[in-house]
């Protein structure tokens, strides 16, 4: 079951109490407060100046070499096959396990796709993809290691794509956006996950300006909606909210760790937006939580894993705590 798919969850757990508590995604449950927007943002096609303004703010916030390196898009998902298509069809290597859409997008772009857990294997590819920090385990590849990989790829014309969807909550200095000064590095940044506005559909590709122009042409005019342009520019410039939210998410993830450990799970990774836990009883716990109306992320390829997002409020925390307590009681009574 894919994260966030409540329709599938209701089919699987038809008797579960509503509303579902969706902890299956890595989206900030404390969203940025949406500002009041002028009516013409909805009534008119977006002006090109609004897109340029958003690119400039994003460049400053993410540390891009310039606004000309930044291409706003209606979410990073739509960028995956377009970015893969900037490289002639060849061999795509993806550091795994990770977000499955990277492999699908590379195949759509005509590449032969291999998955590997050895980062050294990526240096031989025409297209190398690294999610950093990774989902679901939160693995962080150092900037130095990625720089070495990009250098190796440049020797034979290979491209490195670094998906930084969760970089907003990563350790300071881990971001790779500054390296997009090199022509064979593309960095993807998600807006909706950290700002808790996934439905707004906004994301960015950061890459060398000539390739950025090619990518923008593939997206076409008015790719990003007027409301997304306006909200994105305001949120990305709000440094105080960003810093407060990083601290808040860090505390919440520590609280979730303590709850998971108390339930007998091993916390084996994650970021401040989600935690990855392991238990031999993962399948039973997933079903128990589902029947109580709590959706978490399971991994058929790793049946001992469960990924947990953060509860949004006190009621949600109590609901999860109660479900864990009932599971422990049931397990001990057997």
Rosetta blueprint (number, residue, H / E / L):
1 X L
2 X L
3 X L
4 X L
5 X L
6 X H
7 X H
8 X H
9 X H
10 X H
11 X H
12 X H
13 X L
14 X L
15 X L
16 X L
17 X L
18 X L
19 X L
20 X L
21 X E
22 X E
23 X L
24 X L
25 X L
26 X L
27 X L
28 X L
29 X L
30 X L
31 X L
32 X L
33 X L
34 X L
35 X L
36 X L
37 X L
38 X L
39 X L
40 X H
41 X H
42 X H
43 X H
44 X L
45 X L
46 X L
47 X L
48 X H
49 X H
50 X H
51 X H
52 X H
53 X H
54 X H
55 X H
56 X H
57 X H
58 X H
59 X H
60 X H
61 X H
62 X H
63 X L
64 X L
65 X L
66 X L
67 X H
68 X H
69 X H
70 X E
71 X E
72 X E
73 X E
74 X L
75 X L
76 X L
77 X L
78 X L
79 X H
80 X H
81 X H
82 X H
83 X H
84 X H
85 X L
86 X L
87 X L
88 X L
89 X L
90 X L
91 X E
92 X E
93 X E
94 X E
95 X E
96 X L
97 X L
98 X L
99 X L
100 X L
101 X H
102 X H
103 X H
104 X H
105 X H
106 X H
107 X H
108 X H
109 X L
110 X L
111 X L
112 X E
113 X E
114 X E
115 X E
116 X E
117 X L
118 X L
119 X H
120 X H
121 X H
122 X H
123 X H
124 X H
125 X L
126 X L
127 X E
128 X E
129 X E
130 X E
131 X E
132 X L
133 X L
134 X L
135 X L
136 X L
137 X L
138 X L
139 X L
140 X L
141 X L
142 X L
143 X H
144 X H
145 X H
146 X H
147 X H
148 X H
149 X H
150 X H
151 X H
152 X H
153 X H
154 X H
155 X L
156 X L
157 X L
158 X L
159 X E
160 X E
161 X E
162 X E
163 X E
164 X L
165 X L
166 X L
167 X H
168 X H
169 X H
170 X L
171 X L
172 X L
173 X L
174 X L
175 X L
176 X L
177 X H
178 X H
179 X H
180 X H
181 X H
182 X L
183 X L
184 X L
185 X E
186 X E
187 X E
188 X E
189 X E
190 X E
191 X L
192 X H
193 X H
194 X H
195 X H
196 X L
197 X L
198 X H
199 X H
200 X H
201 X L
202 X L
203 X E
204 X E
205 X E
206 X E
207 X L
208 X L
209 X H
210 X H
211 X H
212 X H
213 X H
214 X H
215 X H
216 X H
217 X H
218 X H
219 X H
220 X L
221 X L
222 X L
223 X L
224 X L
225 X L
226 X H
227 X H
228 X H
229 X H
230 X H
231 X H
232 X H
233 X H
234 X H
235 X H
236 X H
237 X L
238 X L
239 X H
240 X H
241 X H
242 X H
243 X H
244 X H
245 X H
246 X H
247 X H
248 X H
249 X H
250 X H
251 X H
252 X H
253 X H
254 X H
255 X H
256 X H
257 X H
258 X H
259 X H
260 X H
261 X H
262 X H
263 X L
264 X L
265 X L
266 X E
267 X E
268 X E
269 X E
270 X E
271 X E
272 X L
273 X L
274 X E
275 X E
276 X E
277 X E
278 X E
279 X L
280 X L
281 X L
282 X H
283 X H
284 X H
285 X H
286 X H
287 X H
288 X H
289 X H
290 X H
291 X H
292 X L
293 X L
294 X E
295 X E
296 X L
297 X E
298 X E
299 X L
300 X L
301 X L
302 X L
303 X L
304 X L
305 X E
306 X E
307 X E
308 X E
309 X E
310 X L
311 X L
312 X L
313 X L
314 X H
315 X H
316 X H
317 X H
318 X H
319 X H
320 X H
321 X H
322 X H
323 X H
324 X H
325 X H
326 X H
327 X H
328 X H
329 X H
330 X H
331 X H
332 X H
333 X L
334 X L
